[in-house]
Amino acid sequence: MNGPSLALRQRSLGDPVIEFPLFPPLTRGCPETSTGEIAYPLDVTYDYARVDTRLFEQEPGADIARWSPLLPPLEAPTLGEGGTPLVEFDGVHIKDESRNPTWSHKDRLNRVAVSAAVAAGAPGVVVASSGNHGASAAAYAARAGLPAIVLTSADSPPAAQSFVRAYGATVMSVPVEKRWPLLREVVDRLGYHPVSNQTVTHTGHPFGPEGYKTIAYELFLQLGRVPAAVFTPTGYAELLYGVWKGFVELRLLGLAASVPRMFSCETAAGGPHARALATGAPAAIVELGASDAYGIAGPVGGHRGVVAVRDSGGEALLVSDDELRLAQRDLARQGLWQELSGAAGLAGYRRLGQDFDGPVVCVATSSGFKDVGVGAERFPVVAEPTLGDLAPDA
């Protein structure tokens, strides 16, 4: 059932009639529809008529190659990504992506994106990231035998920087505004394959969101049906779009009759997708305020998130750091320690305060180890401990 890839071409989201060969991946957006103000991403099309729907009779589990007909060619070895648990909590289902090999959802994207680098014969990969994405890209590059360059910012968490360096990547801390020009220079002069955005509004890697589709496939099997709604932490919206597309494919294949409403959950300090949807723009750039949710706090949005929310009948939600901290604390008290950004799905669901006719899924994206300040705390030592010191924390 899980045979070779049935991927056919790249398709412009600026104009779906416009298509390009599958290779090379167009990592700077659609060259025909993008402008100096708006860049349009590319999508991947498949020969759906040849998909054996018995593919969805298998149990969800590790290694997204189990869905290989519906993914671009997987040339990079697996680290056991995917197959993450679905945990019930407070009336919703938490899809805990912190159980992936590098403790975040980014492993699904990087299995696909690093595979593209291998297939293209690139000498290495380059990524601009302050956290999960850089660590994941470095890990999958190491597994594939490719060098990796990670451009990070000086204020990224020390634990995250140590995490990236452990995989043998070349890590350089640079001012935020210089990360992307340097990334483009690495691509142009060294020939490294980029797994980060290079355009004015976000387009990213055209293959990346395909890895996130596998979350939808797993949810369909784990729930035994399509959920009524899915809430995802949203930075560039690749996760949001990928999950939505996976459900669209299930409907296209005749396995599902509906697609869930998709909700983007962004930090109130920014919210470019909320701005784009409110104004009817294909994508937006906003002024970014202060937030500790660095994983989703960004001024630049992309067209993918607009498409997923708009076409699913969903909504863009803005959550404060206080709402994120409360959701993070409540998840941790249930044994699910998420970084602040990773709790945005639950925080968004609570902010909406709406009942749904069917199961609701909140995607939780990454381990609490990735947060700012983790590892810097110093806790007191009790020199003369007694049983009274062990009273449960109120």
N, C-alpha and C positions, 0 to 999 in steps of 0.2 A: 504493500500500500504506500509506504513512504519512500517512493522512488526518487528519480531525479527531479530537479527544479523544473517547473512549468512556466517560469517567468519568461515573458516575451519581450517587452519594451519598456522604456521610460515614457511617461505621459505628463504633459504640462498641466498643472492645476490652474494656470492662467487661462488656458484654452484647451480643454480635454481632447479636442480634435488633433492637436499637435502632438506627434510622437517622435521618439528618437530611439536608436538602437539601445539594447540593454547595457552594452559597454561601449565606451568608458562611462562610468557614473558621472553625471553632470553636477559637480559639487558647488557650482556657483549659480544655481538656479536655472530657470528656463531662459535660454538665450534669445528667444523670440518674443516673449511677452513681458519680461522684466524691464523696469525702467530705473532711472536714477533715484526714484522715490519709493518704489514698491518692487520687491523681488518675489517671483512666484516659484514655489517648490515644484519638484517633480515627484511623480508617483510611479509605481511599478504595476504593469498589467500582466495577466496570466492567461493561459489557455484553460479557462474554467471548464470547458466541455470535456476535457480529459481528466479532470480530478475525480478520483475514486472516492465517493463519499464514505466508504468504509473506513477511511482515514479517521473519522470521528467516532469510531466504535472502540478505539483504544483508550486506555487509561491515561490521564494526564501524568506526566512525569518529567524527570530531568532530561536535558539535551533537546533543544528545540528542533533538532534534525528530524524528529518524529513528524514534523509538519513540513518537511522539505519540498514537496510539490508546490506548496503555496508560499515559498520563500525564494529569494534570489539564491544562486549557487553558494553553498556553505563550504568554503575551501579552508577555513580556519578550524582547528580542533576545538572541541567543546571543553568547557570547564564544569559542565553539569548545570547550566543555567535552565531556569524554568521549573515547572512542576511545584510552584510555591503553594502553601496551604491557604485555605479559606476558613477564617475563624469568625464565628458569630459573636457579636458584641453589641449591646444596647440597641437591639432591633435591626441591625444592619450586618452585612458580611464584610469582613476586612480581608482584602487580598494582600497578604504580607510578603512584599517583594524584598524585604530585608533578608530573606532566606536564600538569596542568590549567592553565587560564589564570592563576589566582592561586596556583598551585603547591600546591593541596590538593584533596582529595575534596569539600570544602564547595561547590565550584562547581556540582556536580550538584544539591545541595539548593537552593542559592540561585537557580538558573535557574527552579526550580519555585516557590519561596516568593515571590520578587520578582514573578513572573508573577501570583501570586494578589493581590499588592498592586495591580498594574496593573489586573487584572480587577475588583477591588473599588472602584476609583476612589480609593484612598488617596492622601493628599497627600505621603506619604513612608514610609520604613521605619525601624524602630528595632531595635537589636540590643544585647545585653549579651554582650561577648566580649573575651577577652584575646589573641586571635590569629587563627587561620585563618578562623573564622566571620565575624568583623567585617570583615576585609579582603575576603572574598568577597562579603558582603552589600553593602558599599560599592561594589565594582566593578560588580555587576549593577544596583544602583540607579542608578549613574551612567550606565550603558549605556541604561537605560530612561528616563532623564531625570527621576528622582526624587531628592529630597534624602534623605540618610541620617544618622541619629544613632547613634553607636557609643559605648556606655558601657563603659569598660575599667577595669582596675585599675592602680594606680600602679606595681606591680611587674611588669607585663607587659614583655616584651622591647622595648627601644627600637626595634629594627629593625621589629618588628611594628607599633608605633605609627606609625612613619614610613610604613610600607606602607599603613595604613588612611587616613592623612591625605592621601596622594598622590592618592586618588580623589575628594577634595573633600568628604569626610564631615565632619560636626561631631563631634569626638571629645572626650570628657570622661573624665578619670580620677577615679574615685570609690572610696571604701571598698567592699570586696566586698559587705558586708551591705546597702549602700544602692543597689546597682545595680538590683535587681529592683523594689523599690518605686518608684524613679524611672522605670524602664521602663514600669511599669503606669500611672504618671501621664502619661507621654508618649502612651501609647495612649488613655487615657480623655479627656484634655484637648485633645490636638492631633490625634487621629484617625489617628496613624501606624499602619502595619501592623507588628505584631511578628513577628520571625523568631527569637525566643528564647523560652525557657520562662517561664511565668508562674505555675506551679502548685507545690504542695507537694512532690510527686514529679513526675518529668519527664513532660511531655506534648508540649511544643514545638509546632511548626506541623504541623497534620494532613497537609499536602501534602508536607512536606519529605522524608520517607523515600522517597517515590515517585521522586524523582530518583536515589536510590541503587540502585533496582531495576535501572537500566541497567547497573550493574556486573555483575550476574548475567547479563543478556542477552549482554554482551560476552564474559564468561568462557565461556559456553555455545558461542559461535561460535569463540572463539580456541582452545579445547581440543578442540572437536568432540564434546563430551560434558559431562555434569554432573560436577564434581569430587567426590571422596569427602569432602573436608572443606575448610572455609574458616575461617581465623583472622583476626579483625579487631581492631585497636585499638578499645577500647571506653570511651567516656566516658558519654554519655547513651544509647548503643546505637541511635541512629537509623540509623547505617550498618549495623550488624549486622542489624537488623530489615529494612531495605530490601533488602539482598542476599538474605536468606532469602525474603522475599516474592516477589522476582523469580523465584527457582527454583520456588517454589510455583505461580506462574502458568504457568511453562513446563510443569509437570506437569499443571496444570488444562487447558491447551490441547492436551494430548496429544503434546507435543514431547519430553518427558522422562518417564522412568519412576520417577525418584527425586529426592530433595532431599538436598543435602550436609548432613553434620553441621556445625553452626555452633558456633564456639568464641569466647566473649568473652574478650578479653585486657586485663585491667585492672591498674592499678598496685597493688602490694601495700600501698601507703599508704592505700588506700581500699577499693575493691571492693564497691560497693553491690549490683551484680547477683549477684556471688558470694554475698553475704549473703542476698539474697532467695531465690535458688535453694536454698541450704542450709537455710533455715528454712521454705520453702514459702509465703513471703509474695508477694503480687503485685508489690511493689516495696519498696525499703528506703532508709533514710538512715543513713549511718555516720559515725563520727568520722574526719576526714581527717588523716593524718600528712604528714610532709615528703616531697616528691618533686620532681625537676626535670622530670618528664614532665607539665608543666602542662596540656597539651592533653587528657589523659585523667584527670587527677587531680581528682576531685570527690566530694563526700559524698553526692550525690543521684542515685539511679537511677530507672528508669522501668519500666513494665510491658512495653514492647516487647521489651527484651532478654530478659526472663524467658520470654516467649512463643517467641522465636526459638530460644533454647538448648533449652528444654524440649521443644518440639514437633519439633525436628530430631534429638533424641537426642544433643545436644552436651554441652558442659561449660563452666563458668566457670573461667578460669585467672587466677591472680594472679602477676605478675612484679615482680621487684625492679628498682631503678634500675641496679644492676650488670649484671643480665641484659639490660636494655634497652641499656645502653652497649655491651656486647659485640655484640649483634645489630646495633646502629647502625654500629659499627666494621666489622664483617664485610660489611655491605651496601655501605658506602662503598668498601671495598677492591675491590668488584666494579663500582664506578662508579655506585652508587645511594646518594646522600647523603640520608638521611631525618632529620627531626627525631626527638628521643628518643621521643616518643609514637608516631611513625609506624613505629617498629621493633617495636612491641608484638606484632604478628601473628607475626613470626618468633621473637621471644623466647618467646611462648606455645607455639608449635609445639615448640620445643626443650625447654621445661619439661615438656610432656606426654610427650615421648619415646616416641611410639607410631607404629607402622607402619599404613598404610592401604592398602586394596585399590583403588587408583585415585589420580589426581592430587590433590595438596594445593595450595591457594592461600593465600598470606599476603598480605593487603592492606596495602600500605605507603602511608600517607596524605598525607605532606606533606614539603616540602623542609627540609633541615637549616638553611637560612637563618632559619627561624622559631624556633630554639632560644634559650633564655636565654643571654646572654653572647656570642652570635655578633656579630662586628663590634667587640667591645671589646678583643680580643686585640691585643697589640703584639709584633711579631716582630722579632728582632735583624737589623740590617743588617750584612752582611759587607763591611768596608771594602776589604779586599784579597783578592778572591775567587780561589781556585785550583781546579783540577780535583779536588783531594783533598777540597774542601768539598762536592762533589756525590755523595759515596758514598750509595748507596741506603739509605733508612730501614729499619733492621732491624725 
